[in-house]
Structure formats: structure tokens, C-alpha cells
Amino acid sequence: MIKVLGIGGGAREHSLAEKVAQSAHHPKIYWISEWRNPGIYEICRSTGGEYIIGSTTDPLFVSKRSKTLGVDLVIIGPEEPNFYGVADAVRDAGIPCLGPYRDVAVIEQSKAALRRLQWKYDIPGRLLFRTFRDVRSAKEALNEASKSLTWLQNVVLKPARQAGGKGVKVIEDKQAYLLNEKLTFKMSHIEWLSDYMSGYEDIQDRVLAEECVWGPEYTLHCFTDGKTVVGMPLVQDNKHAFDFDIGPETGGMGSISGPGMALDFITREEYERSLEIVRSVIRAIQDETGKDYIGVAAGQMMVTEIEGPTLIEMYSRLGDPEALNVLAVLKTDILDLAFAICEGRLSKVGVDFEKNAVVVKAVAPEGYPDRKDLAKGHEVLVDRDEVLKRGCKLYWGAAHLEDGRIVTTGSRFVELVAKERSVERAAELVNGCLGLPRLKGWRTLYRVDIGTRELNERRTELAEKVRRLYKFRESRGLLGSRLDWVPGMGLIDPALEVKKYEVDRT
Ligand code: GLY
């Protein structure tokens, strides 16, 4: 009998565990996570496996446990184990692992390294950027920029490392009025970023400044064994906490996909271009490191007027909640797929997806994402039979099972999924269940608008506007070019500045 060990305790991992349990190989399932996810726990027990509470980022602990359990395959869910080299240790122990080597996972771990790679290898869909290793140099550069007219005025400021999806601030600064106020805000955000990054010493860059772009966003996940890259259906995640795309950024409050491989507002041609961008990043990081990329890589993309399909960030794993979209329609046996990837024969496996649309919505305790202290420790009450009766499935996320009670651990505790012929129909089903997961004496947070006709139309309008502009540029041979007119200096090409500060120095 095949034994599989999974890593990570969220809704993404619950959905992965379910997919593994559905395999025709009828595996025994083991799992390691920092808390006891009720759904995964149930799956482990029903297959005769075991649920282990322990560190998911300790390579030695995971590889030793894999050895003593005698597992045939390890599947890594979240990103942090990738950054700590868990896949490296498991492979060193002679066990196949669906998860990337630490060196190649840098495409997610360091947003700065990803940008440098993209510029060094001339991969399209790239943004102007500058990195800073300390608060002083970041402040000096942005202060200087405020006195002249450069792209650095109108920026997105981010932590230079993947840090739980937080800390991204868009500061548009095209007008002369409010210049000082915006500069003050930039300075205080740089301080905030520096504090936020102080917990992460594994990369040197602290702050990333990128040019500001607008457009519809989407995620393209790919399976890869390092030689073949297979794209999955596009997914759109919705990061803001509240309806109408307002409120703080979260890990994702809900996601839509289908029907089919693209989204209603993304064309097949844009899908293909996005796939080529992700393929190029995988090739480039393999050239840089000499290591194969084994597992899942995903491009977080945006269609922009300057570049068309543009790479915003990369994941070295499935997104959460996006994983639930793609796994809901994956037809190929996940273990056949995983072994083919680990053995470098992905090109020999047909990877098939159903054509259905999928909507996923997260339910979180009020307080998430900014006050996790308030969001944790609440008992969860939910009628799971009623969820099923209403046409949805429930996956457990940040919820811990102890002595028969399930309590929140501070984040999205449940994700609800519906699969239907259209996104709107699936969204109606999920909306019919959003009130079912409740917390004893505490309120829940969720988004009603995701997947509705109103929001989908807004996404389509934005996509059409941006598409007209990038197509216009393209028809004039100007796709990707950015020339600024600076008084006293004439025409300048900001790409030269990026090369000088970031690419030629490495
Ligand atoms: N949905 C965002 C993430 O997985 O990072």
C-alpha cells in the first residue's frame, strides 16, 4: 500500500488530502501540521494513517518522520517549508517529494530576486523596480524622487520577501497636490516595512519599490518536473477583506475560476502569454541554480496597459484559496501526477481538468487579518450536512480540533466551495452557505460580492479598457517600452536605471 505524507494545515491542504484520498491507489495518509485540522485529521484516521502535530519548517524533523513512517511520497502545501529546504531534506533521505528545492523556491521567497531574474533573462511582463537594504537608503531615494519626475514617485511599496501577503501599499503620486502628504506616508510605510521584515533574516533586501500598474489580476498555476510545464485553469483570488475590494489585504477571501481554462475576462491568447512567462521564469531559475524545479509554480499575473500580461509575483506552491478551485476540477489521479513529476516524466501524463466553474469563499473570525489576537480561540459551530444539502463542500482552514471542540487559530477557518456551469451560479450556492459557519459569541467575516454578476462585470470592464491600451501599444511596437520626458533632461528610459541599479550590479 502506498503511504503519503502531507505538510501544512490549511484549507489548501485539506483539499489536497481529500484529493489524495480519492486516488485509485487507496493510499494511507499521514500529515504534519502545527495544529490539528479537523478535516485532514478525519482523512488520516479513515485511511489508517496518522496526524502529527509538529513543525512544518524543520527539514530534519520532516525527513526523519518520513523515514520512520516509511512513506513513499511527501507533498508540501505551504510556502514556508519550501524556503527552509524541507523538500531538499526529504529528497536527501531518498523519498520523492512534490515540492521545490530551496534554491529554486527563491522565486517566491524573494520578490527582489524574482525581479532581477526577470530583467537579467529579459522575460516579458516585467515591472520597473528598485530594492533597498535599509530604511535610510529607501527614504533617500524616494525623497530624491519626489523632487524630480521619475517613475519612483508613483510606486507600490512591498516587503522584499514573501511575508504572508501583507504590507503592499500602492501610493499613486502623479499630481503635485498632496505631494508632501504622500511623501510622509511613503516614509512611514518604509519604517513599517522595515519593522515587519525584522523577523526575516534569510534575505538581505528589505524594501521593494515597483512601478504602479492597474489591471485585472489572476493566478496561473503550473505543474512542472523541470522539463515540462503544464498550465492549470486560471483563478482570480480576491485579496481585500471587505466587499467592493475595500479593506486590508488578506491571504485571499475568495476565488473564482472557469468555466474552462481561462476566465471570462482573460483571453486565451493572454493565457498562453502568461504560460510562456511562467515557463521562462522556471527555465531562468533552473539556469541560475542548476536544479530542476519539481512541484507547482504559479504566476500571480495582471493584464496591464504597458506590458499586457504582467508578472506581479510568483508562488512556489498552490495558492490558498486558489488551490481549491483547481483541485475541484482536476480529473487526473493526483498520485499518478505526483509520481510522474517526481520521476521527471510529466510529459507522459495527460493532465485533464473538468470544464466547470468553481467559486471558493473563506470565512474568517472578525479581527482577521490585522488583529489575529482577537480572531483566535473562538469555538466553531457549523452544520456540515446543511452545507452539503445546499450544494457546497466545506474545507477546514485555521481551525484546531481539541477534545471534541474546534477553535479558530486566528485566520480563515473555513472555505466553502461550489462547482457549477457558471461562476455566477456557483457564487449563489456559496452565498447560500456563508452564514452556516458560526463562532460562539463572536462574529464572522466573509465577502458576498465575489463571483456575482456585478463584480464580474467590473472585472470585464477593467480588462477591456486595459486590453485596448496594450493592444494599441503593441500595434505601434511600443509594448513594454517606457520613455519619460523630464524637464531639463529630455527623454529618459527608466529601464536603463533599473539595469544600472539592479541587474548590472549582480
Ligand atoms: N491567495 C494568496 C496566496 O496563496 O498567497
Boltz pocket constraint, residues with backbone or C-beta under 6 A from the ligand:
constraints:
  - pocket:
      binder: B
      contacts: [[A, 165], [A, 237], [A, 250], [A, 251], [A, 252], [A, 318], [A, 319], [A, 320], [A, 321], [A, 322]]
      max_distance: 6.0
